[in-house]
Amino acid sequence: MVSDHKVRESADGPIIKISGLNKWFGRFHVLRDIDLEVAKGERIVICGPSGSGKSTLIRCINRLESHQEGRLWVDGIELGHDVKAIEAVRRETGMVFQQFNLFPHLTILENCTLAPIWVRKMNRAEAEARAMEYLTRVRIPDQAQKYPGQLSGGQQQRAAIARALTMAPKIMLFDEPTSALDPEMVKEVLDVMIDLAGDGMTMLVVTHEMGFAREVADRVVFMDEGQIIETAPPSEFFNAPKHPRTQAFLGQILA
C-alpha cells in the first residue's frame, strides 16, 4: 500500500487542489462538495456570512480539521491520515488565527524562533536573524524583547504574522486576522498583509475586509451554507456578481 504522502500531483499543477471535499461536525454538514484549485503565488480571499464554512475550509488545508469525504492535495502531497504527510504540509504552511496564539511566557523574539529551531533545526543565531528580518518587515523590530501582554492587539497580530513567516512557508493561511482587533488597529495589520502580497506568496485569506479583497485578491471565493457559491476576479465579483445569494451578501456589507 502506498503511503498518502507519496501520492503526489504533478509539480506543475496547482499548489492546492481540493476535490469533492465534505466535512461534518456530528450531524452538521459544514462543508459540501468543495472543489477548488489554487495556483502557486495566487491570492485568494474567502468571504461569506458567519457559519458558512470559511474558517473550517482553510483549517482543512493544514489538517487542523479533518475531512470525511473527498481529496485534498497541498504542494503535491495528499492529506489523509498519514502523519508524515500532515507534518510535511504543516512545515510549508503558515497560519495566522483570529486570536494571536502567542506564547505569553516567551518574548516576541522567542515566539518567532521556537519553530525554526525545533522544526527546521536552525541554529539560534540564524533563527534570531531571520526573526528580526521579519519583525522589521512587519514594522515592530523594537518590540522583539517584549512579552505579548505588553503589546497592542495590532502589534500582537503583526508578531503572529512574523512568527509564521520566519518558517519561510510556501503558503500563508489567514483566518479572519483582523476580527479580534479594534477598528484603529485593523489598518496596520492589513497594510502588512498588502505588503506581503506583493512578494508573490500563495495566500488564502478569510476576511470581511472587502477593501482588502479589491486591492489584493486574484480571485474572491464566496461561500454560503458550506458551499462555494461563486468564484470570480474582484472586478467581476464586486461589479457584476452572478448568483443572487452573492448579490444579497454584497448588498448588505457594501451598503
Buried (B, 14 or more C-beta within 10 A) or exposed (E): EEEBBEBEBEEEBBBBBBEEBBBBEEEEBBBBBBEBEBEBBBBBBBBBBEBBBBBBBBBBBBBBBEBEEBBBBBBBBBBBEBEEBBEBBBBBBBBBBBEBEBEEEBBBBBBBBBBBBEEBEBEEEEBBEBBBBBBEBBBBBEBBEBBBEEBBBBBBBBBBBBBBBBBBBBBBBBBBBBBBBEEEBBBBBBBBBBEBBEEEBBBBBBBBBBEBBBBBBBBBBBBBBBBBBBBBEBEBBBEEBEEEBBEEBBEEEEE
